Amino acid sequence: MIARYVPLAAFLLLVTLSSLTGSGFEAGEWYYFTMRQPSWWPPGWFFVLAWTVVYITMALAAWNTWITGHYSRTGAITWWVLLLVLNVCWFAVFFGLHRPGYSLLLLSVMAGMSLFCMRAFSKLSRQAALMMLPYLFWIICLWLLNLAIWSYNGGPLEHLFWKP
């Protein structure tokens, strides 16, 4: 019975490692706090809460897919692992390299990849696919926030969002 939960522990460990790696790309006060942000920008605690929920539901979705025992579960989990890698890449591009324009492109790829992952999961477990919805929703929210940051700080849509 306990062997059933070993994969869950492994998936939780993977999302934790992804989170820790991503958080290593700290923007620094000079970048994050000096850039212009919209008035509707959420407080810092909201990002921590959102990422926590997203990572936990991602781990549960992967685990639900894995315990099906289906031979194609490895392919479905591969999409999931790619999403974790792209998450780390987004943190690196947005916070580490300070490139909100490129990170917007990366978020677009991540949204598409999450749909592929959900599709692969749905063939094995409808519940697992539904557990990926918070991830997709969060990526869309990040895309909008990223667009606002890019636009408020010199992006091509700056004149639409920012009135000095």
Secondary structure, 3 states (H helix, E strand, C coil): CHHHHHHHHHHHHHHHHHHHHHHCCCCCHHHHCCCCCCCCCCCHHHHHHHHHHHHHHHHHHHHHHHCCCCCCHHHHHHHHHHHHHHHHHHHHHHHHCCCHHHHHHHHHHHHHHHHHHHHHHHCCCHHHHHHCHHHHHHHHHHHHHHHHHHHHCCCCCHHHHCCC
